[in-house]
Amino acid sequence: MFRLPSISLKIIVIFVLLCNSTLLSAQHYVAAPKGTEVKFNLKSKSNPSDNIKCIINDIKADFTFDPLNLSSSSLNLILRTSGLKTNKRENDVLLKGEHFFCSSKYPTIQIISSSITHDRPSGIVYTLKGTISTKGITQPIIMQFTASPLNNGYVLRGSFSMKPSLFYIGDEGIYDDTLYCFLEIKTIKK
């Protein structure tokens, strides 16, 4: 019977471990062409019938993810404000105009993670800390989300809030100064 010298066996074990750790490293995903959107509502302070519901589905996402090693995970989202839609044409024009998102001059909203962590070690909810930028202004953001495996990627579902006044978005006094955003990002392996 053939026996490997112990040094050869150690080299083989180290090689197998290195190969497995490479296979288990963070994977890179991008936004799927369909099924990706961010929704938000602008709530009127005086008249609920003046609330504006908006959807942005022109989104670019770069998502690097390893649920076992979150320090190697990251998310970069780019939302194109020119693609925002409401249920009324006049609201589309209003939100793309200079008092709101000023889409012609500032065509994107960008979210970049600085860290992704678990809320609890065994939990399925992740917390992203990073920045959100639009209209030439960058502010900190905290977003909670889930990452559910789907086909050859993940579906990220989460929410965050922002203060429109910090970005000079909206007409002061007409809408609430907290904007709640809900996202669903379908990703596929790159």
Protein Blocks (a to p, Z undefined) as FASTA:
>chain_A
ZZddfklmmmmmmmmmmmmmmmmmccdddddfehpacddddddfklmklpccdddfbdcd
dddddfklmmlgccdddddfklgccfbfklmmmmmmmklnommlmmcccdddfbdcdfbf
kbcbdcddddddeehiacddddddddddehjbccddddddddfklnogajehkaccbdcd
ddddddddZZ
